[in-house]
């Protein structure tokens, strides 16, 4: 009979996410993971199957949170331009404050571009981001905040790409004024 699990897998995934985010997949060793999680390697393998299985759960947690925050920030009740600008400027500020950390999704897709599960998670997340943006833009158009001739889907695809671009450029230690200027241009794309 198997022993009952003596650790909280949600806490373990959260801690692992932070380690992978800071160090990357390849630089994160099993001894580092077991130390941070406070569990033995047997428990890690029993719960997650492998380092890769734990990474997949950690990346999914990050991506789910990213989409949830985006949706919350954009549906906060402000007009679309204000909500979009505030959300993008918050991303810029976070990137400027910690450029080495960057975005775990960007880090994952660049470090593991050849790993199908990671690429699929990125695709799924980008589709979710696009869906949130499309919905918000459709509602903004219905409220008269967006020109009726503008395609919410096209704008959402542009903004999805722009968001990831801002995160990549932020990791190059671009200055805040540069990034704020880019945000202003992205918001003007709604005109």
Secondary structure, DSSP 8 states (H G I E B T S, - for coil): ------S-HHHHHHHHHHHHHHH-TTT--HHHHHHHHT--HHHHHHHHSSHHHHHHHHHHHHHHHHHHHHHHHHTSSS-HHHHHHHHHHHHHHHHHHTTTT--HHHHHHHHTTT-HHHHHHHHHHHHHHHHHHHHHHHHHHHTTSS-TTS-HHHHHHHHHHHHHHHHHHHHTT--HHHHHHHHHHHHHTT-
